[in-house]
Amino acid sequence: MEEPVSKPKAWIISVGNELLIGRTINTNAAWLGRKLTFLGFEVERIVTVPDSIDDIAEEVSRALGRAKVVVTTGGLGPTYDDVTLEGVAKALGLPLEVNSEALDMVKRFYEAKGLELTEHRVKMARLPRGAKALPNPVGAAPGSLVEAGGSVVISLPGVPSEMKAMFEEHVEPYIKRLAPRLQVVECSVRIVGVPESSLAPIIEKAYKLSPRVYLKSHPEGYETGNPVVTVKALASSHTREAAESEAKKVLEYIVRGARELGASISQEGCS
């Protein structure tokens, strides 16, 4: 049996009052969580904080040295409540200053639209001292990447299209070198006719079959009547074939047990 691989930890810190009051659904955290997981990181925390310098600084400080990668989203814009980088700078004990590379990015964005470089637009170019400015291929606000305390703190905008583009173009290539060279595979089965509570002891035994597999059951609908439960197995190994083999081994055990209870299996597959 393969031993589990130690994975570097990652934290996601979502910033914005609009998330806390329910005005905006936090799709960024879900997208980032999956991305980081499949890159080989263990996502240990997803935290949402208000637009508060002190609250942002508190969570970033907690993550330093504990998480290899810390990703913040939101709060990089030109308005009074865009204070993420002030919070990051406070946590790192660094001054916030105009970054010449970031300023050039902001200047080019607005010049292309025939707009002048106002004080509030320059604000978006103020990064923690020594930070690397991350280009924004979709919007105006640059991102920030700074290494400190054994961690890499990456700050991205809250607009999903901007965040995703920046992550895939500039963050992902950078952090790949920080994670073990793992292949991560997710396989699933959809079990019909047996409630989750009846599957629970089977899933518990299956979980012990491989230290490289994380199992989770997802009930759809009701516990009784015509219950439907999807079971997902997330596996990691040095090759895709080995990861898929581990996931399938665990799921096959569950399928056998479910069929003995009279269940039918409607879907099987890996991604």
N, C-alpha and C positions, 0 to 999 in steps of 0.2 A: 504494500500500500504506500502510495506516495505521501510524503510529509507535506503539510501546508507550507506555502511560501509566505514569508513575512512581507507584508505590503506597507508602503509608506502611507501615513494617514493624511486625509484632506478634510478641511473645514470649508463650508460655504456660509458666508454671512450676507444675508439679504437686508438691504437698508431701505426703509421707507415707511412713513406713517400710512400710506395708502394700502400697504400690504397688511398692516396690523388691524386696520378698521374694516377690511374686507372689500374695499373698493376695487382693488386689483388682485387677481389670482396670481400666485407666485409660480408661474410656469418656468421661470429661469432656474429655480432651485432644482426642480425635477429634471430638467434637461441637463444641467451641470452634474447632478448626482449620477445620472446614467453614464454620461461622458467620462467622468473621472473613474467610475467603477470599471468601465471597459478599457481604460488606459492602464489599469493595474493598481489603482489606489484604493484604500479602504476609507470610504467616506464616513467619518466618525461623528460629525455634527453638521446639522443645517439649522442655523439660528437666524431669526428675524428680529431686527432692532429698529427703533424709531430714528428719525432724522436728528440725532443728538450726538455731538462730538464725544461726549463722555461715554455714552453707551457703545458707540462704535469702537472707541479706544479700549474699553473694557473687554469686549469680545475678541478683538485682535490680540490684545495682550495675553488672554487666556490661551489662544491658539499658538502663540509663538513658542517654538521649541517642542511643542507637542505634535503639531501637524507640519508635515513637510511642505504642503501647499495650502495656502489660505486664499480663497477667492471671495472678493466682495462684489456685489452687484448693486447698482443704483447710486444716486447722489453725486454724480460727476458733472452735473449741468451748471448753468449760469445763475441760478436763482439763490435766494438767501438760505434756503433749506438744503441745498446741495453741499453737504459738509463731510462726505465720506473721507476724502483725502486729508482733511484736518484731523479727523479721528484716527486715521492710520498713522499720520505723522506724529501725533501725540503718543500713540502706543509704542512707536519705534524710537521715540526720543529724538526726532529729527525736525528741523525747521521746514516749513512749507515755503517754497520759492518758485518763481517763474522758471520753468524748464525751457531752454532755448529751442530744443527739438519739438516739444509739445506746442510752443508758441507758433512755430513755423507751420505746424499742422493746422492749428486753428486759423491762423492768418490766411493760408491758402484756401481753406474751406469757405471763408466768408468773402474773400476777394473774388472767388469764382462766381459768387452770387451777387456781386456788386454791392456788398455791405461793408461798412467800416469796422475797424477793430475797436470795440468799446471796452470799457473797464470790466463789464460783466462777462464779456467774451474772453478777455485775457484771463479772467478767473479760472477758466477751464484748463489753462496751461500751468497752473500752480500745483506742483507735485512735491512729494517729500524729497529732500535733498539726496541726490545720488540715484534717484529712481530712473528706470528706463521708460521712455514714453512709448506707448503702444498705439500704432496708427488705427484710426477708425474708418474703415472703408465705406461705411454707410452714413454716419452722422458727423457731428462737429466735435464732440468731447473725446480727447485722447484717453487711453487707459494708462495704467501705471503698473510697473513691476519693480519690486525692490526686494533684495535679499537681506535678511536680518535675523539674528537669533536662531540660526539653523533652519529657518523657514523662508519660503518665497511668498510674498504677499502680492497678490494680483488684484487690481481694482478695475472693474469693467462697468460700462453703463447699464442702466436698468431696462432700456428699450430692447426687447428680445432680439430683433433683427440685428441690432448693433452688437449686442453681447455675443450672439452666436458667431457672427462673422469674425469678430476680433479673436474669439477663443480659437476657432478653427484655423485661422490664418497665422496668428502670432503666438498664442499661448500654448496650444497643443504641441507644436514642434519643440518648444522650449522645455516643457515639463516631461515629455516622453523620456528624456535622459535621466529623470529622477525616479522613474518607476522600474520595477523588475521587468524583464522581457517576457511578459506573460500573454497567453491567449485566453481570453475570457469568453465563455459561451453560456447562453441561457437556453435551456430546453424546458418544455412544458407539456403537460397532459391535462385534458379536460375530462373530469370524471362525473358521470351522470347517474343519479339514483341512489347515492349513498351520502348521508350527511357528514359534514366536516368532523363532528364529534366522534363518529365511528371510524373515520380515517385517522384521527389524531394518534392513536397508539402505533399504527402502521408507519406514519410519517416520522414519529419519534425514533423508531427502530431504524428506519431508512437513513435518517440523518447521521447515525453513528457508523454507517458503512464507509464514509469517505470524509476525511478532514478537509478536503478541497472543495466541498460542495455546500452551498447555502440553500436551504429549502424553505419555501414559504407557500402556504395554502391560501387561496383567495376564494371564499364562498361567493356565489352569485345568486342572489335571491334569498330563498328561505331554507332553514335548517331541515324542515320536513316538507312533505308533499312530493315535489319532484326536485330534490336538491341538485345543484350543479356546483362543483368545486374544481377550480383550476389550480394545479400544483406546479410551481416553477422551481427549477434547479439551476442555480448559478454556479458554474464551475470554472476553475482556473488551473492552467498547467503551462508547460513550456511549448506545447504544440496544440493546435486546435483539435487534432484528432484525439489526443490524450484527454483534453478537457471535456470534449463531447462524450468520450467513452465513460468518464467518471459520472457525468450528469445522467447519462442514459442508464448506467448500472443502478443508480439510486432510484430513478423513476420506474424502472422495470420492476423493482421490488414493490413499489407502491401499487403499480398496475396489477400485479399478481394478487396482492392482498385485497385490492378493491374489487376485483372480479370474483374472488371467493365470497365476497359479501353481496354479490349480485349486481355490481355496477357495470355500466357500459362505458367505453372510452370513445369520445367523439372526436378528439383532436390530439395529435402528437406532432412535435417538431422542435427544431433548434434554430437559433439565430445568433 
